[in-house]
Amino acid sequence: MIEMTDSEIDVKQLMAEIRAAVERREAEGQRSLIGASVELYEMLSAAAELQSQPDELPPISLQPEFVPRDDDHYHVNDLLPYHDHTFIWNAYRAILKREPDEAGLQQYLKNLRSGRFNKIDVLASLRFSPEGKSRNVRVEGLTRPALIRRLYRVPVLGYLLEMLGGMARLPAMIRSQREHEGHALAQQERLASHVNQLSRTSFQVAESFSRELAQVAEEQRKFAELQHQQIVGLFREQREIIGRLKQMKDELDARLTKLDESQKSETVHQSTSGPASTDEMRSRLDELLASFADQLRGSTEEVKAGLKFYLPIIKSAGLSNEILDLGCGRGEWLELLQGEGLAARGVELNGALVERARGLGLEVAEMDALDYLRELPDQSLNVVTGFHLIEHLSFESLTELLDEIARTLRPNGLVIFETPNPKNLVVGACNFYSDPTHLKPLFPETMQFIMSKCGFADVRLAYLNPVRESPFADGSAGAQALNSWLYSARDFALIGRRS
């Protein structure tokens, strides 16, 4: 074992001679010991693989694990099987009982790799150093080889001794080199087997991942198909709703046409009937529109529940009187304000709705909202509200209404409007036109800009009354877009103050 570590042996030449000898034996029909060992290793490896089939590839190590001894007693052959960096590391752990410092590690590696030192030199240097003597670790079999290595360094005599020793050890070195070749081939086979197993494991992982990816793709396809079916069903329902609303509109147009024809026929007798016939016609039309509001607007309790959103806004501004509601309708908002102890009044053009509001003890004027504002003095109001009013006005009337509100409001007075939200496609393209008195939808940001130019500050938008139970809630970009177009808020509010 000592002779194997001599770094002055020509390893390449010996390995070439050994390979030539193996080839000659196989050419003569004699079985090579190395070849037989390799085949035996392959058979054992294959059997072990069939029996165990491990789930995880075990780590491979080409050098045995070093375990320090508790009794501090080693034989030199316990440390010689290790090589290069691992040999120096284990020598430090065994002899000095610590890890090598960086300077010592690099110096010994340099000496070993240059051939200036062999393993015996390193072990002797560590063992007989002051620190090694203080550790007093026994290394049997080290003294004699270390002494011989020291004699080799004596000028002339060391050279002769080393030459004689080399000639005497030559047969043993050849035998050791053959053993070394067998060991190297076995190590190569271990590496090849490890790489092959790693390749198989990698292929299995890739195949498993591919199967999982295909499964995910199939689930995504099914989900997309389900979404498509839901969208198709939704648009089918929307078409049915549009059809029903169109039918209602046609019926309402027919009734209005009939009323118009009736009005024209009564005009012939105007000389005898006078203004009473026109008042009767207006009364019938008011009743019709009031009934229509009951049908589509919802119950008073439902309307009140939605209007409660605005109560905290009024209260937080500290305004409790001089509140005017334009187009107050059935008076739900006025009832809420009255219940909170706030002084408010309304103005409504529909006589039928005015009678209902007055029947509830509410103060309501029967006239056009714009005409009513024109009669008020400057800065006489604290709050002006209008719920589902401005979508009934032309652009010219709307801008004039805003100017009159700005004139009659006191500084920092509040203005609040609520109107249908055209960003919801069902509202903007369909439901908006269920009311024949609607003119056109109003875009939120456009109204915000117009109000800011008409004397109002801090105009903000609030989106209200979203559609419930949207099927587009998975968080994807497409689902979010569909949810915004079809299930977003049905109304929006404009809230500002007089600058």
Residue pairs with C-beta under 8 A, 6 or more apart in sequence:
1 76
1 77
1 80
2 76
2 80
2 120
2 145
3 169
3 172
3 173
3 176
4 80
4 173
4 176
4 180
5 80
5 118
5 119
5 120
6 118
6 166
6 169
6 173
7 112
7 115
7 117
7 118
8 115
8 166
9 173
9 177
11 177
14 173
14 174
14 177
15 177
15 181
17 174
18 174
18 177
18 178
18 181
19 181
22 32
22 34
22 35
25 31
25 32
26 32
26 35
33 182
34 181
34 182
34 185
37 182
37 185
37 186
38 185
38 186
38 189
41 186
41 189
41 190
42 189
45 189
45 193
49 197
57 194
57 197
57 198
57 201
60 190
60 191
60 194
62 187
62 190
62 191
63 81
63 82
63 83
63 86
64 81
64 82
66 82
66 86
66 90
66 93
66 94
68 93
68 94
68 97
69 94
72 97
72 135
72 136
72 137
72 138
73 137
73 138
73 140
74 94
74 137
74 138
74 139
74 140
75 139
75 140
75 141
76 120
76 123
76 139
76 140
76 141
76 142
76 145
77 141
78 94
79 87
79 90
79 91
79 94
79 119
79 123
79 139
80 87
80 119
82 90
82 91
84 109
84 112
84 113
85 105
85 109
87 112
87 119
87 122
88 100
88 105
88 108
88 109
88 112
88 122
89 99
89 100
89 105
91 122
91 123
91 126
92 98
92 99
92 100
92 104
92 105
92 126
93 99
94 137
94 139
95 123
95 126
95 127
95 132
95 135
95 137
95 139
96 126
96 131
96 132
96 135
97 135
97 137
100 108
108 117
108 122
108 125
111 117
111 121
111 122
112 118
112 119
112 122
117 125
118 149
120 142
120 145
120 146
120 149
121 146
121 149
123 139
123 142
123 146
124 142
124 146
124 149
126 132
127 133
127 137
127 139
127 142
127 146
128 146
148 161
148 165
151 157
151 158
151 161
152 158
152 159
152 161
152 162
154 161
227 471
227 472
227 479
230 471
231 482
234 471
234 486
238 426
238 430
241 426
241 430
242 430
245 430
245 431
245 433
245 434
248 434
249 433
249 434
249 436
252 292
252 436
253 436
255 288
256 288
256 436
259 281
259 284
259 285
259 288
262 281
263 277
263 278
263 281
266 273
266 277
266 281
267 277
269 277
270 277
282 351
283 351
283 352
286 350
286 351
286 352
286 353
287 352
289 350
289 352
289 437
290 350
290 352
290 353
290 356
292 435
293 329
293 330
293 353
296 434
296 435
297 303
297 329
300 330
300 332
300 335
303 330
303 332
304 332
304 335
304 336
306 464
306 465
307 332
307 333
307 336
307 387
308 336
309 462
309 464
309 493
310 333
310 385
310 416
310 493
311 336
311 337
311 340
313 414
313 416
313 495
314 323
314 337
314 342
314 383
314 414
315 340
317 383
317 412
317 414
317 497
319 382
319 383
319 413
319 414
320 341
320 342
320 343
321 342
321 343
321 382
322 343
322 380
322 381
322 382
322 383
322 410
323 337
323 342
323 343
323 344
323 345
323 381
323 382
323 383
323 384
323 385
324 344
324 345
324 346
324 347
324 381
324 383
324 384
324 385
325 333
325 334
325 344
325 345
325 346
325 347
325 385
325 386
325 387
326 346
326 347
326 369
326 372
326 373
326 384
326 385
326 386
326 389
326 401
327 347
327 348
327 349
327 369
327 386
327 387
327 388
327 389
327 392
328 334
328 346
328 347
328 348
328 353
328 357
328 362
328 364
329 348
329 350
329 353
329 357
329 387
330 353
330 356
330 357
331 346
331 353
331 356
331 357
331 360
331 362
331 364
333 344
333 346
333 385
333 387
334 344
334 345
334 346
334 357
334 362
334 363
334 364
335 360
335 362
337 343
337 344
338 344
338 361
338 362
344 363
344 383
345 362
345 363
345 364
345 365
346 357
346 362
346 363
346 364
346 365
347 364
347 365
347 366
347 367
347 368
347 369
347 372
348 354
348 357
348 364
348 365
348 366
349 366
349 367
349 368
349 369
351 366
354 364
354 366
357 364
358 364
365 372
369 386
369 389
369 401
370 397
370 400
370 401
370 404
373 401
373 404
373 405
373 407
373 408
374 404
376 408
377 408
378 407
378 408
379 407
379 408
379 409
379 410
379 411
380 408
380 410
381 408
381 409
381 410
381 413
382 409
382 410
382 413
382 414
383 413
383 414
383 415
383 416
384 405
384 408
384 409
384 413
384 414
384 415
384 416
385 415
385 416
385 417
386 416
386 417
386 418
387 417
387 418
388 418
388 419
388 420
389 417
389 419
390 398
390 401
390 417
390 419
390 442
390 447
391 419
391 420
391 432
391 438
391 439
391 440
391 441
391 442
392 437
392 438
392 439
393 401
393 439
394 439
398 450
399 450
399 454
402 450
402 451
402 454
402 455
402 456
403 454
403 455
405 415
406 454
406 455
406 456
406 498
409 415
409 498
410 498
411 498
411 499
412 497
412 498
413 497
413 498
414 495
414 496
414 497
414 498
415 451
415 456
415 494
415 495
415 496
415 497
415 498
416 493
416 494
416 495
417 447
417 493
417 494
418 464
418 491
418 492
418 493
418 494
419 441
419 442
419 447
419 491
419 492
419 494
420 427
420 428
420 431
420 432
420 438
420 441
420 490
420 491
421 427
421 428
421 444
421 463
421 488
421 489
421 490
421 491
421 492
422 428
422 432
422 441
422 442
422 443
423 444
423 484
423 485
423 488
423 489
423 492
424 467
424 485
424 486
424 487
424 488
424 489
424 490
425 485
425 486
426 467
426 486
427 441
427 490
428 441
431 490
432 438
432 441
444 461
444 463
444 492
444 494
445 461
447 494
448 459
448 460
448 461
448 494
451 459
451 494
451 496
452 459
452 496
455 498
455 499
456 496
456 497
456 498
456 499
457 496
457 497
457 498
457 499
458 496
458 497
459 494
459 495
459 496
460 494
460 495
460 496
461 492
461 493
461 494
462 492
462 493
462 495
463 488
463 489
463 491
463 492
463 493
464 489
464 490
464 491
464 492
464 493
465 489
465 490
465 491
466 487
466 488
466 489
466 490
467 486
467 487
467 488
467 490
470 483
470 486
470 487
472 479
472 480
472 482
472 483
472 486
472 487
473 479
473 483
